[in-house]
């Protein structure tokens, strides 16, 4: 388990700014504020995406940073790009970021990549983070799931339910649009950052997940990740990499095409571009 700074139990950490932050904190979202206040001290699961960042910002504001610790899983499914976002966020907010290493490639039910892959992966992640949190005296884990997510097929939600991970946005009745609005109010630098998913989703269901393919996907996406405005997916099938992107990023992709082709050629893959509709 790695951490960005020495950690004390939640109840022992102090902040010089706490006294000035008393009173109503989320004026336009009283339901969320009430939910967070009822939890008292939390471990916030963060991934580098917008929803979990908004939740961490909200929890830090309502509960103060001594009662909100950020946790993330370090796995081959998440790129260094998102870890760098989380490290910068933790530094900005003055909160502790606990990085828990997990090896999903050691779990056959994950690498087999069947329809329940996400369930088994989330089970491994939640279990490891709950253990890490308990060592710090934190027994409530929350994540950024919102109301819109509950209308989609997300096997990971079953794992969350089984392991007691709470969803404050859902309890407060907040949609993704509401979460983005709150993000702007909480001064996120990029509240409209495009949504993303783990690298395992780039590999066709039923195809075994390997470190080699995950590494290739990460290398293909890396030159574009920090500069794109829309969604980006490098999907691997047999010896072909299909790079999916939105029209807003067409010029960026074309300008880096030679670099991307060299990466694909070196791995003995063919690169195909596909503009998302």
C-alpha positions as CSV (number, residue, x, y, z in Angstrom):
1,X,0.0,0.0,0.0
2,X,1.5,3.3,-1.1
3,X,0.4,6.8,0.1
4,X,1.2,10.3,-0.9
5,X,1.8,11.5,2.6
6,X,2.0,10.2,6.2
7,X,-1.5,9.2,7.3
8,X,-3.1,9.4,10.7
9,X,-6.5,7.9,11.6
10,X,-9.3,10.0,10.3
11,X,-10.3,11.3,13.7
12,X,-6.8,12.4,14.5
13,X,-6.0,14.5,11.3
14,X,-6.4,18.3,11.7
15,X,-6.8,21.2,9.4
16,X,-6.2,24.9,10.0
17,X,-9.0,25.8,7.6
18,X,-11.7,23.7,9.2
19,X,-13.0,26.5,11.4
20,X,-13.6,28.8,8.4
21,X,-15.4,26.1,6.5
22,X,-18.3,25.6,8.9
23,X,-22.0,26.0,7.9
24,X,-23.8,25.0,4.7
25,X,-21.2,23.8,2.2
26,X,-23.3,22.5,-0.7
27,X,-26.0,25.2,-0.9
28,X,-27.6,23.8,-4.1
29,X,-27.3,20.2,-3.1
30,X,-28.7,19.9,0.5
31,X,-29.6,16.3,0.1
32,X,-26.0,15.3,-0.7
33,X,-24.7,17.4,2.2
34,X,-27.1,15.7,4.5
35,X,-26.0,12.2,3.3
36,X,-22.3,13.1,3.7
37,X,-22.9,14.6,7.2
38,X,-24.6,11.4,8.3
39,X,-21.5,9.3,7.3
40,X,-19.1,11.4,9.5
41,X,-15.9,9.9,8.2
42,X,-15.3,8.2,4.9
43,X,-12.9,6.6,2.5
44,X,-13.6,7.9,-1.0
45,X,-13.0,5.6,-3.9
46,X,-11.4,7.6,-6.7
47,X,-10.4,6.6,-10.2
48,X,-9.4,9.8,-11.9
49,X,-12.8,10.3,-13.5
50,X,-15.1,13.2,-12.9
51,X,-17.7,11.6,-10.7
52,X,-15.3,10.3,-8.1
53,X,-13.4,13.6,-8.1
54,X,-16.6,15.6,-7.5
55,X,-17.5,13.2,-4.6
56,X,-14.0,13.7,-3.0
57,X,-14.3,17.5,-3.3
58,X,-17.8,17.4,-1.8
59,X,-16.8,15.1,1.0
60,X,-13.7,17.2,1.8
61,X,-15.8,20.3,1.9
62,X,-18.6,18.9,4.1
63,X,-16.7,16.5,6.4
64,X,-13.3,18.4,6.3
65,X,-10.2,16.8,5.0
66,X,-9.4,15.0,8.3
67,X,-12.6,12.9,7.8
68,X,-12.2,12.1,4.1
69,X,-9.4,9.9,2.8
70,X,-9.0,9.1,-0.9
71,X,-8.4,5.5,-2.0
72,X,-7.5,4.2,-5.4
73,X,-6.6,0.8,-6.8
74,X,-3.3,0.6,-8.7
75,X,-3.8,-2.1,-11.4
76,X,-2.8,-2.7,-15.0
77,X,-6.3,-1.7,-15.9
78,X,-5.7,2.0,-15.0
79,X,-3.1,4.1,-16.8
80,X,-0.5,6.4,-15.2
81,X,-2.4,9.3,-16.7
82,X,-5.2,8.9,-14.2
83,X,-2.9,8.2,-11.3
84,X,-1.2,11.6,-12.0
85,X,-4.6,13.3,-12.0
86,X,-5.3,11.8,-8.6
87,X,-2.0,12.7,-7.1
88,X,-2.5,16.3,-8.2
89,X,-6.0,16.4,-6.9
90,X,-4.9,15.0,-3.5
91,X,-2.2,17.7,-3.3
92,X,-4.7,20.4,-4.2
93,X,-7.2,19.4,-1.6
94,X,-4.7,18.5,1.0
95,X,-6.1,15.0,1.5
96,X,-4.3,11.7,1.9
97,X,-4.3,9.4,-1.2
98,X,-3.9,5.7,-0.4
99,X,-2.8,3.7,-3.5
100,X,-3.5,0.0,-3.1
101,X,-1.8,-2.3,-5.5
102,X,-4.0,-5.1,-6.9
103,X,-3.2,-7.7,-9.5
104,X,-6.4,-8.6,-11.4
105,X,-4.3,-10.7,-13.8
106,X,-3.7,-13.2,-11.0
107,X,-7.5,-13.8,-10.8
108,X,-8.7,-16.3,-13.5
109,X,-12.3,-15.1,-13.2
110,X,-11.1,-11.7,-14.3
111,X,-8.7,-12.6,-17.0
112,X,-11.2,-15.0,-18.6
113,X,-13.1,-11.8,-19.4
114,X,-16.6,-13.2,-19.3
115,X,-19.8,-11.1,-18.7
116,X,-19.1,-11.1,-14.9
117,X,-15.5,-9.9,-15.2
118,X,-16.4,-6.5,-13.7
119,X,-18.1,-8.1,-10.7
120,X,-15.0,-10.1,-9.9
121,X,-12.7,-7.2,-10.5
122,X,-14.7,-4.8,-8.3
123,X,-14.9,-7.5,-5.6
124,X,-11.1,-7.7,-5.5
125,X,-10.8,-3.9,-5.5
126,X,-13.4,-3.2,-2.8
127,X,-12.1,-6.0,-0.6
128,X,-8.5,-4.7,-0.7
129,X,-9.5,-1.1,-0.2
130,X,-11.8,-1.9,2.7
131,X,-9.0,-3.7,4.4
132,X,-6.6,-0.8,3.8
133,X,-9.2,1.7,5.1
134,X,-10.0,-0.4,8.2
135,X,-6.3,-0.2,9.1
136,X,-6.7,3.6,9.2
137,X,-9.8,3.5,11.3
138,X,-12.1,4.2,8.3
139,X,-15.1,1.8,8.0
140,X,-17.3,3.6,5.5
141,X,-16.4,3.4,1.8
142,X,-18.2,5.6,-0.7
143,X,-18.0,5.9,-4.5
144,X,-19.2,8.2,-7.3
145,X,-22.0,6.1,-8.7
146,X,-24.9,8.3,-9.8
147,X,-28.5,7.7,-10.7
148,X,-27.8,7.3,-14.4
149,X,-25.3,4.5,-13.6
150,X,-28.1,2.5,-12.0
151,X,-30.0,2.3,-15.3
152,X,-27.1,0.6,-17.0
153,X,-25.7,-2.9,-16.8
154,X,-23.0,-2.6,-14.2
155,X,-22.0,-5.9,-12.6
156,X,-19.7,-4.0,-10.3
157,X,-22.7,-2.5,-8.5
158,X,-23.5,-6.0,-7.2
159,X,-20.0,-6.2,-5.7
160,X,-20.5,-2.8,-4.1
161,X,-23.7,-3.9,-2.5
162,X,-22.2,-7.1,-1.2
163,X,-19.3,-5.3,0.4
164,X,-21.2,-2.4,1.7
165,X,-19.9,0.4,-0.5
166,X,-22.2,3.3,-0.4
167,X,-23.3,5.6,-3.2
168,X,-24.0,9.1,-1.8
169,X,-25.0,10.6,-5.2
170,X,-27.6,7.8,-5.7
171,X,-29.0,8.3,-2.1
172,X,-29.2,12.1,-2.9
173,X,-31.0,11.4,-6.2
174,X,-28.3,13.0,-8.3
175,X,-27.9,12.3,-12.0
176,X,-24.6,12.6,-14.0
177,X,-25.7,16.1,-15.1
178,X,-26.2,17.2,-11.5
179,X,-22.8,15.8,-10.6
180,X,-21.2,17.8,-13.3
181,X,-23.0,20.9,-12.2
182,X,-21.7,20.4,-8.7
183,X,-18.2,19.9,-10.0
184,X,-18.3,23.3,-11.6
185,X,-19.5,24.8,-8.3
186,X,-16.6,23.1,-6.5
187,X,-14.1,24.6,-8.9
188,X,-13.0,21.5,-10.9
189,X,-10.6,22.5,-13.6
190,X,-12.2,20.3,-16.2
191,X,-15.8,19.2,-15.1
192,X,-16.6,18.2,-18.6
193,X,-13.8,15.8,-18.9
194,X,-14.9,12.9,-21.1
195,X,-16.0,9.7,-19.4
196,X,-13.8,6.7,-19.6
197,X,-13.6,3.0,-18.6
198,X,-10.9,0.7,-17.6
199,X,-8.5,-0.8,-20.2
200,X,-10.1,-4.3,-19.8
201,X,-13.1,-2.9,-21.7
202,X,-11.0,-2.5,-24.8
203,X,-10.6,-6.3,-25.1
204,X,-13.5,-8.3,-26.6
205,X,-15.6,-10.3,-24.1
206,X,-14.5,-13.9,-24.0
207,X,-10.9,-13.0,-25.1
208,X,-8.3,-13.6,-22.4
209,X,-6.9,-10.4,-20.9
210,X,-3.1,-10.3,-20.9
211,X,-0.6,-7.7,-19.7
212,X,0.9,-7.5,-23.2
213,X,-2.4,-6.3,-24.7
214,X,-3.1,-3.9,-21.8
215,X,0.3,-2.4,-22.2
216,X,-0.2,-1.9,-25.9
217,X,-3.6,-0.2,-25.4
218,X,-2.1,2.1,-22.9
219,X,0.8,3.0,-25.2
220,X,-1.6,3.8,-28.1
221,X,-3.8,6.0,-26.0
222,X,-1.0,7.8,-24.1
223,X,0.0,10.4,-26.8
224,X,-3.7,11.6,-27.0
225,X,-5.0,11.1,-23.5
226,X,-4.1,14.5,-22.0
227,X,-5.1,16.6,-25.0
228,X,-8.3,15.1,-26.4
229,X,-11.7,16.7,-25.8
230,X,-13.9,13.6,-26.5
231,X,-13.9,9.9,-25.7
232,X,-11.0,7.7,-26.8
233,X,-10.8,4.0,-27.0
234,X,-8.1,1.8,-28.4
235,X,-9.8,-1.6,-28.9
236,X,-7.8,-4.7,-29.6
237,X,-9.1,-7.7,-31.7
238,X,-6.8,-10.3,-33.0
239,X,-3.9,-8.3,-34.6
240,X,-5.9,-5.1,-35.2
241,X,-6.1,-2.0,-33.0
242,X,-9.2,0.0,-33.7
243,X,-8.7,3.5,-32.4
244,X,-12.1,5.1,-31.7
245,X,-12.3,8.8,-31.3
246,X,-14.9,11.6,-31.6
247,X,-15.0,14.1,-34.5
248,X,-13.8,17.0,-32.2
249,X,-10.4,15.2,-32.0
250,X,-10.0,14.3,-35.6
251,X,-7.2,16.7,-36.2
252,X,-5.3,15.7,-33.1
253,X,-5.5,12.0,-34.1
254,X,-4.4,12.7,-37.6
255,X,-1.5,14.8,-36.4
256,X,-0.2,11.9,-34.3
257,X,-1.0,9.2,-36.8
258,X,2.6,8.4,-37.7
259,X,3.5,8.1,-34.0
260,X,0.5,5.8,-33.4
261,X,1.3,3.6,-36.4
262,X,4.9,3.1,-35.2
263,X,3.7,1.9,-31.8
264,X,1.2,-0.5,-33.5
265,X,3.8,-1.7,-36.1
266,X,6.4,-2.4,-33.4
267,X,3.9,-4.7,-31.6
268,X,3.0,-6.3,-35.0
269,X,-0.5,-4.9,-35.0
270,X,-2.4,-3.0,-37.7
271,X,-3.9,0.4,-36.7
272,X,-7.4,1.3,-37.9
273,X,-9.1,4.6,-37.2
274,X,-12.8,4.8,-36.4
275,X,-14.7,8.1,-35.7
276,X,-17.4,7.6,-33.2
277,X,-20.9,8.6,-34.2
